[in-house]
Every structure is written in C-alpha cells, then in structure tokens.
C-alpha cells in the first residue's frame, strides 16, 4: 500500500527525492527547461521482486565493476554488511530515483516500459536517455525499444549471459501493461 511504501523511507530520504514525510511533492522540478510536477510519491517498480531476483542478495559489500555494491545491487562502502530488510529498503530507495529519471525522460511510455527502463537505469545508469533507446522511448516506438534495450548487455567490456537474460526479460516488459500488483495482466484484462 501507499502507507507501507512511505514507511520504507526516512523523512530525509523522502526530502532527497523531493517529497514531504506525507509523500506530497515539495516543489515543481525543471526537466529539459519545462516544468515537471512529480505525479506520485517515490515508486520503485511493481516488478521489484523480479529485480531482486536479477540482482541476487549479498549481505557483504563487493566490487561490482564500477562501484562497491551490497544487498540487491545497491551502492555500498567497502567492508559494509547489511541484512535483507536493509537491502530491500536500499533497493526501493535507489529504484525510486531510477523511476524518477524514467518519468522525467520518457513520461508517456506504458507501465511495462517504465518498469523495464527503471530496471535498466538502476542497473546500468541513465545514459540510455540520450541515446537511441531514449529517442525510441520518447517516440513510443515499442519494437525499437525492445531491440535497443537488449544492447545494454555488457559489463567490464564483456557480454555477460546474466545481463543478456535480464535485458531479454526487460524487453518483454516493454509495451505491456501491468496491474498494481506487478503481475502480467490476463488476456481478459487486456481486452477490458
């Protein structure tokens, strides 16, 4: 629920994302020179469970190509150790930041595309927003988005099978609605 989501954040974390402790926007943001009102409180992704599976869990900080990571792939300090509850809290926080980037970069894409782009942003950063994937997203070109997201399959200069599998799954989220629980909708629900 909304209240449970807000409870995952400290007032400082909410403020850093631009929200009051009650989840209301603090102020209007500027995106590409245009006013942008955050339409909702920080929302990570309805597919958080799938993202947790992609990332796995490690209670100890480890070197992860360009940074130290911990838990479900969130940023860490060397020598740090956390439990699963803290790992989930950090994941939600970082996914919320990634979702805010997606909302600002490609606000008109469908929910499945927002989930895929949020997962990509969390995992690989936001460079896609200024590249071909961002152009395709802003144009609503679903086939191009599905194709281009799969090119983000490298780490340390090498193609990684785990990233290939993740990008394939994310490509399949693109263009698909999801219900509030994050599950794929049934064919009957899609026809409504």
DOKE-366927 format. One record per residue: x, y, z of N, C-alpha, C in turn; residue in one letter. Coordinates in Angstrom, 2 decimals, padded with zeros to 5 digits, always signed. Example, Ala and Ser with C-alpha at 12.3 -4.5 7.8 and 13.67 -1.06 7.14 Angstrom:
BEGIN
+---------+---------+---------+---------+---------+---------+---------+---------+---------+---------+
:    n_xx :    n_yy :    n_zz :   ca_xx :   ca_yy :   ca_zz :    c_xx :    c_yy :    c_zz : residuo :
+---------+---------+---------+---------+---------+---------+---------+---------+---------+---------+
: +013.19 : -005.69 : +007.80 : +012.30 : -004.50 : +007.80 : +013.20 : -003.30 : +007.80 :       A :
: +012.85 : -002.25 : +007.08 : +013.67 : -001.06 : +007.14 : +012.90 : +000.03 : +007.87 :       S :
+---------+---------+---------+---------+---------+---------+---------+---------+---------+---------+
//
This chain:
BEGIN
+---------+---------+---------+---------+---------+---------+---------+---------+---------+---------+
:    n_xx :    n_yy :    n_zz :   ca_xx :   ca_yy :   ca_zz :    c_xx :    c_yy :    c_zz : residuo :
+---------+---------+---------+---------+---------+---------+---------+---------+---------+---------+
: +000.84 : -001.19 : +000.00 : +000.00 : +000.00 : +000.00 : +000.88 : +001.25 : +000.00 :       X :
: +000.24 : +002.36 : -000.23 : +000.93 : +003.66 : -000.24 : +001.61 : +003.92 : +001.10 :       X :
: +000.90 : +003.64 : +002.19 : +001.46 : +003.89 : +003.52 : +002.67 : +002.99 : +003.79 :       X :
: +002.61 : +001.74 : +003.35 : +003.74 : +000.83 : +003.53 : +004.95 : +001.30 : +002.74 :       X :
: +004.71 : +001.82 : +001.54 : +005.81 : +002.34 : +000.74 : +006.46 : +003.53 : +001.43 :       X :
: +005.65 : +004.46 : +001.92 : +006.20 : +005.62 : +002.62 : +006.98 : +005.21 : +003.86 :       X :
: +006.53 : +004.16 : +004.54 : +007.19 : +003.71 : +005.76 : +008.60 : +003.18 : +005.49 :       X :
: +008.89 : +002.82 : +004.25 : +010.22 : +002.32 : +003.91 : +011.26 : +003.43 : +003.87 :       X :
: +010.82 : +004.69 : +003.87 : +011.73 : +005.81 : +003.70 : +011.81 : +006.64 : +004.97 :       X :
: +013.00 : +007.16 : +005.25 : +013.15 : +008.14 : +006.32 : +012.68 : +009.48 : +005.78 :       X :
: +012.34 : +010.44 : +006.65 : +011.98 : +011.77 : +006.16 : +013.10 : +012.38 : +005.31 :       X :
: +014.35 : +012.10 : +005.65 : +015.48 : +012.64 : +004.88 : +015.51 : +012.04 : +003.47 :       X :
: +015.22 : +010.74 : +003.35 : +015.20 : +010.11 : +002.03 : +014.06 : +010.67 : +001.19 :       X :
: +012.90 : +010.87 : +001.79 : +011.78 : +011.46 : +001.06 : +012.12 : +012.87 : +000.61 :       X :
: +012.73 : +013.64 : +001.48 : +013.11 : +015.01 : +001.12 : +014.13 : +015.01 : -000.02 :       X :
: +015.06 : +014.06 : +000.01 : +016.06 : +013.97 : -001.06 : +015.41 : +013.64 : -002.40 :       X :
: +014.28 : +012.96 : -002.37 : +013.55 : +012.64 : -003.60 : +012.54 : +013.74 : -003.96 :       X :
: +012.42 : +014.77 : -003.11 : +011.52 : +015.88 : -003.41 : +010.13 : +015.75 : -002.82 :       X :
: +010.00 : +015.03 : -001.67 : +008.70 : +014.82 : -001.07 : +008.69 : +015.14 : +000.42 :       X :
: +007.52 : +015.52 : +000.92 : +007.32 : +015.71 : +002.35 : +007.21 : +014.32 : +003.00 :       X :
: +007.26 : +014.24 : +004.36 : +007.07 : +012.94 : +005.02 : +005.72 : +012.29 : +004.71 :       X :
: +004.73 : +013.09 : +004.26 : +003.42 : +012.55 : +003.90 : +003.36 : +012.10 : +002.44 :       X :
: +004.47 : +012.28 : +001.69 : +004.51 : +011.84 : +000.30 : +004.07 : +012.88 : -000.71 :       X :
: +003.86 : +014.12 : -000.26 : +003.46 : +015.18 : -001.18 : +004.70 : +015.80 : -001.83 :       X :
: +004.61 : +016.21 : -003.10 : +005.76 : +016.85 : -003.75 : +006.16 : +018.13 : -003.01 :       X :
: +007.48 : +018.34 : -002.84 : +007.96 : +019.55 : -002.19 : +007.82 : +020.77 : -003.10 :       X :
: +008.15 : +020.60 : -004.37 : +008.12 : +021.73 : -005.30 : +008.14 : +021.21 : -006.72 :       X :
: +007.89 : +022.13 : -007.62 : +007.95 : +021.80 : -009.03 : +009.41 : +021.62 : -009.45 :       X :
: +009.67 : +020.62 : -010.29 : +011.02 : +020.37 : -010.78 : +011.12 : +020.88 : -012.20 :       X :
: +012.33 : +021.13 : -012.67 : +012.57 : +021.52 : -014.06 : +013.21 : +020.34 : -014.78 :       X :
: +012.64 : +019.94 : -015.88 : +013.19 : +018.88 : -016.71 : +013.24 : +019.40 : -018.13 :       X :
: +014.42 : +019.45 : -018.70 : +014.62 : +019.94 : -020.05 : +014.02 : +021.34 : -020.23 :       X :
: +014.11 : +022.16 : -019.19 : +013.61 : +023.52 : -019.28 : +012.10 : +023.64 : -019.12 :       X :
: +011.41 : +022.53 : -018.98 : +009.96 : +022.55 : -018.84 : +009.58 : +022.22 : -017.39 :       X :
: +008.52 : +022.84 : -016.86 : +008.08 : +022.48 : -015.52 : +007.62 : +021.02 : -015.50 :       X :
: +007.92 : +020.34 : -014.41 : +007.55 : +018.94 : -014.28 : +007.11 : +018.70 : -012.85 :       X :
: +005.85 : +018.37 : -012.67 : +005.36 : +018.02 : -011.34 : +005.48 : +016.52 : -011.16 :       X :
: +006.13 : +016.11 : -010.08 : +006.23 : +014.69 : -009.78 : +004.81 : +014.18 : -009.59 :       X :
: +004.34 : +013.22 : -010.40 : +002.95 : +012.81 : -010.33 : +002.61 : +011.91 : -009.16 :       X :
: +003.59 : +011.39 : -008.46 : +003.33 : +010.42 : -007.41 : +004.51 : +010.39 : -006.45 :       X :
: +004.31 : +009.80 : -005.26 : +005.44 : +009.65 : -004.36 : +006.44 : +008.67 : -004.96 :       X :
: +007.63 : +008.55 : -004.35 : +008.61 : +007.65 : -004.93 : +008.04 : +006.25 : -005.11 :       X :
: +008.05 : +005.76 : -006.32 : +007.59 : +004.42 : -006.63 : +008.74 : +003.70 : -007.28 :       X :
: +009.13 : +002.62 : -006.70 : +010.27 : +001.88 : -007.22 : +009.87 : +001.19 : -008.52 :       X :
: +009.13 : +000.14 : -008.44 : +008.67 : -000.60 : -009.60 : +007.76 : -001.70 : -009.07 :       X :
: +006.64 : -001.94 : -009.74 : +005.81 : -003.06 : -009.31 : +006.54 : -004.39 : -009.49 :       X :
: +007.63 : -004.41 : -010.25 : +008.37 : -005.63 : -010.51 : +009.59 : -005.76 : -009.60 :       X :
: +009.51 : -005.21 : -008.41 : +010.67 : -005.21 : -007.52 : +011.14 : -006.63 : -007.21 :       X :
: +010.22 : -007.58 : -007.09 : +010.62 : -008.97 : -006.83 : +011.45 : -009.55 : -007.96 :       X :
: +011.09 : -009.21 : -009.20 : +011.86 : -009.69 : -010.34 : +013.25 : -009.05 : -010.36 :       X :
: +013.31 : -007.77 : -010.01 : +014.60 : -007.08 : -009.97 : +015.47 : -007.67 : -008.87 :       X :
: +014.87 : -008.00 : -007.72 : +015.64 : -008.66 : -006.66 : +016.23 : -009.98 : -007.16 :       X :
: +015.47 : -010.73 : -007.94 : +015.98 : -012.00 : -008.48 : +017.14 : -011.75 : -009.44 :       X :
: +017.02 : -010.74 : -010.30 : +018.13 : -010.42 : -011.21 : +019.40 : -010.12 : -010.42 :       X :
: +019.25 : -009.34 : -009.36 : +020.40 : -008.85 : -008.59 : +020.94 : -009.88 : -007.61 :       X :
: +020.08 : -010.79 : -007.15 : +020.52 : -011.70 : -006.10 : +020.65 : -010.95 : -004.78 :       X :
: +021.25 : -011.59 : -003.79 : +021.45 : -010.94 : -002.48 : +022.83 : -011.28 : -001.96 :       X :
: +023.53 : -010.25 : -001.52 : +024.83 : -010.43 : -000.87 : +024.86 : -009.48 : +000.32 :       X :
: +024.97 : -009.99 : +001.55 : +024.96 : -009.12 : +002.72 : +026.25 : -008.31 : +002.89 :       X :
: +027.29 : -008.69 : +002.13 : +028.59 : -008.03 : +002.26 : +028.90 : -007.18 : +001.03 :       X :
: +029.54 : -006.04 : +001.26 : +029.94 : -005.18 : +000.15 : +030.93 : -005.92 : -000.73 :       X :
: +030.79 : -005.74 : -002.04 : +031.67 : -006.39 : -003.01 : +031.92 : -005.43 : -004.18 :       X :
: +033.04 : -005.61 : -004.86 : +033.36 : -004.78 : -006.01 : +032.53 : -005.26 : -007.20 :       X :
: +031.83 : -004.34 : -007.83 : +030.89 : -004.68 : -008.90 : +031.16 : -003.79 : -010.11 :       X :
: +032.25 : -004.02 : -010.80 : +032.68 : -003.30 : -011.99 : +033.04 : -001.85 : -011.70 :       X :
: +032.10 : -000.96 : -011.47 : +032.44 : +000.44 : -011.27 : +032.19 : +000.98 : -009.88 :       X :
: +031.73 : +000.15 : -008.96 : +031.41 : +000.62 : -007.61 : +031.36 : -000.57 : -006.66 :       X :
: +031.35 : -000.27 : -005.37 : +031.05 : -001.31 : -004.39 : +029.54 : -001.42 : -004.32 :       X :
: +029.06 : -002.65 : -004.29 : +027.63 : -002.93 : -004.20 : +027.37 : -003.84 : -003.01 :       X :
: +026.09 : -003.92 : -002.64 : +025.68 : -004.73 : -001.49 : +024.21 : -005.09 : -001.64 :       X :
: +023.75 : -006.06 : -000.88 : +022.33 : -006.40 : -000.87 : +021.86 : -006.85 : -002.23 :       X :
: +020.95 : -006.08 : -002.82 : +020.40 : -006.37 : -004.15 : +021.01 : -005.44 : -005.19 :       X :
: +022.31 : -005.19 : -005.10 : +023.00 : -004.40 : -006.12 : +023.01 : -002.90 : -005.88 :       X :
: +022.74 : -002.47 : -004.65 : +022.76 : -001.04 : -004.34 : +024.17 : -000.60 : -003.97 :       X :
: +024.37 : +000.71 : -004.00 : +025.69 : +001.27 : -003.69 : +026.08 : +000.98 : -002.24 :       X :
: +027.38 : +000.76 : -002.03 : +027.88 : +000.41 : -000.69 : +029.25 : +001.02 : -000.45 :       X :
: +029.68 : +000.93 : +000.78 : +031.02 : +001.31 : +001.19 : +031.81 : +000.02 : +001.45 :       X :
: +033.10 : +000.00 : +001.17 : +033.90 : -001.21 : +001.43 : +033.75 : -001.65 : +002.89 :       X :
: +033.62 : -002.96 : +003.09 : +033.52 : -003.52 : +004.44 : +032.13 : -003.49 : +005.04 :       X :
: +031.16 : -002.91 : +004.37 : +029.81 : -002.80 : +004.88 : +029.10 : -004.15 : +004.88 :       X :
: +028.17 : -004.35 : +005.82 : +027.35 : -005.57 : +005.90 : +025.93 : -005.16 : +006.26 :       X :
: +024.92 : -005.73 : +005.56 : +023.52 : -005.40 : +005.84 : +022.68 : -006.67 : +005.85 :       X :
: +021.45 : -006.55 : +006.40 : +020.51 : -007.67 : +006.38 : +019.53 : -007.49 : +005.21 :       X :
: +018.65 : -008.46 : +005.02 : +017.70 : -008.42 : +003.89 : +016.73 : -007.24 : +003.99 :       X :
: +016.33 : -006.89 : +005.18 : +015.40 : -005.77 : +005.34 : +016.06 : -004.46 : +004.88 :       X :
: +017.29 : -004.23 : +005.28 : +018.01 : -003.04 : +004.84 : +018.28 : -003.09 : +003.34 :       X :
: +018.56 : -004.30 : +002.83 : +018.80 : -004.45 : +001.38 : +017.55 : -004.05 : +000.60 :       X :
: +016.39 : -004.46 : +001.07 : +015.12 : -004.12 : +000.40 : +014.89 : -002.61 : +000.48 :       X :
: +015.13 : -002.03 : +001.64 : +014.93 : -000.59 : +001.82 : +015.82 : +000.20 : +000.86 :       X :
: +017.08 : -000.21 : +000.76 : +018.01 : +000.48 : -000.15 : +017.62 : +000.29 : -001.60 :       X :
: +017.16 : -000.91 : -001.94 : +016.74 : -001.17 : -003.31 : +015.55 : -000.28 : -003.68 :       X :
: +014.57 : -000.22 : -002.81 : +013.40 : +000.63 : -003.08 : +013.83 : +002.09 : -003.25 :       X :
: +014.73 : +002.54 : -002.39 : +015.20 : +003.92 : -002.49 : +015.89 : +004.19 : -003.83 :       X :
: +016.82 : +003.30 : -004.21 : +017.54 : +003.52 : -005.48 : +016.63 : +003.33 : -006.68 :       X :
: +015.69 : +002.39 : -006.61 : +014.75 : +002.22 : -007.71 : +013.84 : +003.44 : -007.84 :       X :
: +013.51 : +004.06 : -006.72 : +012.68 : +005.27 : -006.77 : +013.40 : +006.38 : -007.52 :       X :
: +014.68 : +006.52 : -007.27 : +015.46 : +007.51 : -008.01 : +015.52 : +007.18 : -009.49 :       X :
: +015.68 : +005.90 : -009.81 : +015.70 : +005.47 : -011.21 : +014.34 : +005.73 : -011.86 :       X :
: +013.25 : +005.47 : -011.11 : +011.90 : +005.69 : -011.65 : +011.67 : +007.18 : -011.91 :       X :
: +012.16 : +008.03 : -011.02 : +012.02 : +009.48 : -011.23 : +012.72 : +009.90 : -012.51 :       X :
: +013.90 : +009.33 : -012.77 : +014.62 : +009.62 : -014.01 : +013.79 : +009.18 : -015.22 :       X :
: +013.21 : +007.98 : -015.16 : +012.39 : +007.48 : -016.26 : +011.18 : +008.38 : -016.47 :       X :
: +010.51 : +008.76 : -015.39 : +009.33 : +009.63 : -015.51 : +009.69 : +010.96 : -016.17 :       X :
: +010.87 : +011.47 : -015.88 : +011.30 : +012.74 : -016.47 : +011.77 : +012.58 : -017.90 :       X :
: +012.34 : +011.43 : -018.23 : +012.94 : +011.20 : -019.54 : +011.94 : +010.68 : -020.57 :       X :
: +011.05 : +009.80 : -020.14 : +010.08 : +009.18 : -021.05 : +008.72 : +009.08 : -020.35 :       X :
: +008.08 : +010.21 : -020.04 : +006.88 : +010.19 : -019.21 : +005.66 : +009.54 : -019.85 :       X :
: +005.63 : +009.40 : -021.15 : +004.43 : +008.91 : -021.81 : +004.46 : +007.44 : -022.19 :       X :
: +005.50 : +006.70 : -021.79 : +005.54 : +005.27 : -022.11 : +004.60 : +004.50 : -021.19 :       X :
: +004.23 : +003.31 : -021.61 : +003.32 : +002.46 : -020.86 : +003.97 : +001.95 : -019.57 :       X :
: +003.19 : +001.41 : -018.65 : +003.75 : +000.93 : -017.37 : +004.82 : -000.14 : -017.51 :       X :
: +004.66 : -001.08 : -018.42 : +005.68 : -002.11 : -018.60 : +007.00 : -001.53 : -019.08 :       X :
: +006.92 : -000.55 : -019.98 : +008.13 : +000.12 : -020.46 : +008.79 : +000.90 : -019.34 :       X :
: +007.99 : +001.56 : -018.50 : +008.56 : +002.29 : -017.36 : +009.29 : +001.33 : -016.42 :       X :
: +008.71 : +000.15 : -016.21 : +009.37 : -000.84 : -015.36 : +010.69 : -001.30 : -015.97 :       X :
: +010.68 : -001.58 : -017.28 : +011.91 : -002.02 : -017.95 : +012.98 : -000.94 : -017.89 :       X :
: +012.60 : +000.30 : -018.16 : +013.57 : +001.39 : -018.15 : +014.05 : +001.70 : -016.74 :       X :
: +013.18 : +001.52 : -015.74 : +013.59 : +001.70 : -014.35 : +014.62 : +000.65 : -013.97 :       X :
: +014.37 : -000.59 : -014.33 : +015.32 : -001.68 : -014.05 : +016.65 : -001.41 : -014.73 :       X :
: +016.62 : -000.99 : -016.00 : +017.84 : -000.68 : -016.74 : +018.58 : +000.48 : -016.09 :       X :
: +017.87 : +001.54 : -015.73 : +018.50 : +002.71 : -015.12 : +019.17 : +002.34 : -013.81 :       X :
: +018.49 : +001.56 : -012.99 : +019.07 : +001.11 : -011.72 : +020.34 : +000.31 : -011.98 :       X :
: +020.31 : -000.57 : -012.96 : +021.40 : -001.49 : -013.22 : +022.56 : -000.87 : -013.99 :       X :
: +022.25 : -000.02 : -014.97 : +023.29 : +000.46 : -015.88 : +023.41 : +001.98 : -015.96 :       X :
: +022.56 : +002.71 : -015.26 : +022.61 : +004.16 : -015.32 : +021.68 : +004.73 : -016.38 :       X :
: +021.71 : +006.05 : -016.50 : +020.75 : +006.74 : -017.35 : +021.26 : +007.20 : -018.70 :       X :
: +022.41 : +006.72 : -019.13 : +022.94 : +007.16 : -020.44 : +021.97 : +006.85 : -021.58 :       X :
: +021.17 : +005.82 : -021.42 : +020.21 : +005.45 : -022.46 : +019.30 : +006.61 : -022.82 :       X :
: +019.04 : +007.50 : -021.86 : +018.11 : +008.61 : -022.09 : +018.53 : +009.55 : -023.20 :       X :
: +019.86 : +009.61 : -023.46 : +020.38 : +010.49 : -024.52 : +020.82 : +009.69 : -025.74 :       X :
: +020.53 : +008.41 : -025.74 : +020.94 : +007.55 : -026.85 : +019.70 : +007.05 : -027.60 :       X :
: +019.89 : +006.10 : -028.47 : +018.81 : +005.60 : -029.31 : +017.62 : +005.07 : -028.54 :       X :
: +017.87 : +004.44 : -027.39 : +016.76 : +003.92 : -026.60 : +015.89 : +005.07 : -026.09 :       X :
: +016.52 : +006.15 : -025.66 : +015.75 : +007.32 : -025.20 : +014.93 : +007.93 : -026.32 :       X :
: +015.52 : +008.02 : -027.50 : +014.79 : +008.55 : -028.66 : +013.58 : +007.66 : -028.96 :       X :
: +013.80 : +006.34 : -028.96 : +012.71 : +005.40 : -029.23 : +011.62 : +005.50 : -028.16 :       X :
: +012.03 : +005.63 : -026.89 : +011.05 : +005.73 : -025.81 : +010.19 : +006.98 : -025.95 :       X :
: +010.83 : +008.10 : -026.21 : +010.06 : +009.35 : -026.35 : +009.15 : +009.32 : -027.56 :       X :
: +009.51 : +008.55 : -028.59 : +008.69 : +008.41 : -029.79 : +007.60 : +007.34 : -029.62 :       X :
: +007.69 : +006.56 : -028.55 : +006.73 : +005.48 : -028.34 : +006.94 : +004.32 : -029.30 :       X :
: +008.16 : +004.14 : -029.79 : +008.48 : +003.08 : -030.75 : +008.82 : +001.79 : -029.99 :       X :
: +007.80 : +000.99 : -029.72 : +007.94 : -000.22 : -028.91 : +008.95 : -001.20 : -029.52 :       X :
: +008.85 : -001.56 : -030.81 : +009.83 : -002.51 : -031.36 : +011.27 : -002.00 : -031.24 :       X :
: +011.49 : -000.71 : -031.48 : +012.85 : -000.17 : -031.36 : +013.32 : -000.21 : -029.91 :       X :
: +012.42 : +000.07 : -028.96 : +012.79 : -000.01 : -027.55 : +013.16 : -001.44 : -027.18 :       X :
: +012.34 : -002.40 : -027.62 : +012.62 : -003.80 : -027.30 : +013.96 : -004.24 : -027.88 :       X :
: +014.29 : -003.76 : -029.05 : +015.56 : -004.10 : -029.68 : +016.73 : -003.41 : -028.97 :       X :
: +016.61 : -002.12 : -028.74 : +017.73 : -001.33 : -028.21 : +018.06 : -001.65 : -026.76 :       X :
: +017.07 : -001.99 : -025.96 : +017.37 : -002.28 : -024.55 : +018.29 : -003.50 : -024.44 :       X :
: +018.19 : -004.41 : -025.40 : +018.99 : -005.63 : -025.33 : +020.48 : -005.40 : -025.63 :       X :
: +020.81 : -004.21 : -026.12 : +022.23 : -003.92 : -026.37 : +022.98 : -003.55 : -025.08 :       X :
: +022.27 : -003.33 : -023.98 : +022.90 : -002.99 : -022.69 : +023.21 : -004.29 : -021.94 :       X :
: +024.07 : -005.10 : -022.54 : +024.34 : -006.44 : -022.01 : +025.81 : -006.64 : -021.65 :       X :
: +026.56 : -005.55 : -021.49 : +027.99 : -005.65 : -021.21 : +028.33 : -005.04 : -019.84 :       X :
: +029.34 : -005.60 : -019.23 : +029.94 : -005.03 : -018.02 : +031.43 : -005.33 : -018.09 :       X :
: +032.24 : -004.35 : -017.83 : +033.67 : -004.53 : -017.92 : +034.12 : -004.84 : -019.34 :       X :
: +033.33 : -004.41 : -020.34 : +033.68 : -004.62 : -021.73 : +033.27 : -005.96 : -022.30 :       X :
: +032.73 : -006.85 : -021.47 : +032.37 : -008.20 : -021.92 : +030.85 : -008.39 : -021.89 :       X :
: +030.33 : -009.12 : -022.87 : +028.92 : -009.51 : -022.85 : +028.76 : -010.56 : -021.75 :       X :
: +027.80 : -010.31 : -020.87 : +027.56 : -011.24 : -019.76 : +026.22 : -011.95 : -019.96 :       X :
: +026.19 : -013.28 : -019.87 : +024.93 : -014.02 : -020.06 : +023.83 : -013.55 : -019.10 :       X :
: +024.17 : -013.23 : -017.86 : +023.17 : -012.76 : -016.92 : +022.53 : -011.45 : -017.37 :       X :
: +023.34 : -010.56 : -017.93 : +022.78 : -009.30 : -018.45 : +021.97 : -009.55 : -019.72 :       X :
: +022.40 : -010.48 : -020.54 : +021.61 : -010.81 : -021.73 : +020.23 : -011.31 : -021.32 :       X :
: +020.18 : -012.19 : -020.32 : +018.90 : -012.72 : -019.84 : +018.04 : -011.63 : -019.23 :       X :
: +018.65 : -010.76 : -018.45 : +017.91 : -009.66 : -017.83 : +017.34 : -008.73 : -018.89 :       X :
: +018.15 : -008.35 : -019.87 : +017.67 : -007.43 : -020.91 : +016.58 : -008.07 : -021.75 :       X :
: +016.66 : -009.39 : -021.98 : +015.60 : -010.08 : -022.71 : +014.29 : -010.00 : -021.92 :       X :
: +014.37 : -010.24 : -020.62 : +013.16 : -010.13 : -019.78 : +012.62 : -008.71 : -019.80 :       X :
: +013.49 : -007.72 : -019.65 : +013.05 : -006.32 : -019.66 : +012.42 : -005.97 : -021.01 :       X :
: +013.00 : -006.47 : -022.10 : +012.43 : -006.20 : -023.43 : +011.01 : -006.73 : -023.51 :       X :
: +010.75 : -007.84 : -022.83 : +009.40 : -008.41 : -022.84 : +008.42 : -007.64 : -021.96 :       X :
: +008.91 : -006.80 : -021.06 : +008.01 : -005.94 : -020.27 : +007.55 : -004.75 : -021.11 :       X :
: +008.36 : -004.34 : -022.07 : +008.09 : -003.13 : -022.86 : +006.81 : -003.31 : -023.67 :       X :
: +005.96 : -002.31 : -023.59 : +004.70 : -002.32 : -024.34 : +003.60 : -003.10 : -023.67 :       X :
: +003.84 : -003.57 : -022.46 : +002.85 : -004.39 : -021.77 : +002.35 : -003.69 : -020.51 :       X :
: +001.03 : -003.65 : -020.35 : +000.51 : -003.10 : -019.10 : +000.73 : -004.09 : -017.97 :       X :
: +000.75 : -003.59 : -016.77 : +000.81 : -004.44 : -015.59 : -000.26 : -003.95 : -014.63 :       X :
: -000.74 : -004.85 : -013.79 : -001.71 : -004.42 : -012.79 : -000.95 : -003.88 : -011.58 :       X :
: -001.64 : -003.24 : -010.62 : -000.92 : -002.64 : -009.49 : -000.06 : -003.62 : -008.70 :       X :
: -000.36 : -004.91 : -008.74 : +000.46 : -005.89 : -008.04 : +001.71 : -006.28 : -008.81 :       X :
: +001.85 : -005.77 : -010.02 : +003.04 : -006.03 : -010.79 : +002.99 : -007.30 : -011.63 :       X :
: +001.89 : -008.02 : -011.58 : +001.78 : -009.25 : -012.36 : +001.30 : -008.91 : -013.77 :       X :
: +001.70 : -009.72 : -014.74 : +001.19 : -009.52 : -016.10 : -000.32 : -009.69 : -016.07 :       X :
: -000.99 : -008.89 : -016.87 : -002.43 : -008.97 : -016.93 : -002.84 : -010.17 : -017.77 :       X :
: -004.02 : -010.73 : -017.44 : -004.54 : -011.84 : -018.22 : -005.05 : -011.32 : -019.55 :       X :
: -005.21 : -012.19 : -020.55 : -005.77 : -011.75 : -021.84 : -007.14 : -011.08 : -021.67 :       X :
: -007.94 : -011.58 : -020.73 : -009.26 : -010.98 : -020.50 : -009.13 : -009.55 : -019.98 :       X :
: -008.18 : -009.32 : -019.06 : -007.97 : -007.97 : -018.52 : -007.46 : -007.01 : -019.59 :       X :
: -006.63 : -007.52 : -020.52 : -006.11 : -006.68 : -021.58 : -007.21 : -006.22 : -022.52 :       X :
: -008.28 : -007.01 : -022.67 : -009.37 : -006.67 : -023.59 : -010.37 : -005.71 : -022.96 :       X :
: -010.31 : -005.47 : -021.67 : -011.27 : -004.60 : -020.99 : -011.07 : -003.15 : -021.40 :       X :
+---------+---------+---------+---------+---------+---------+---------+---------+---------+---------+
//
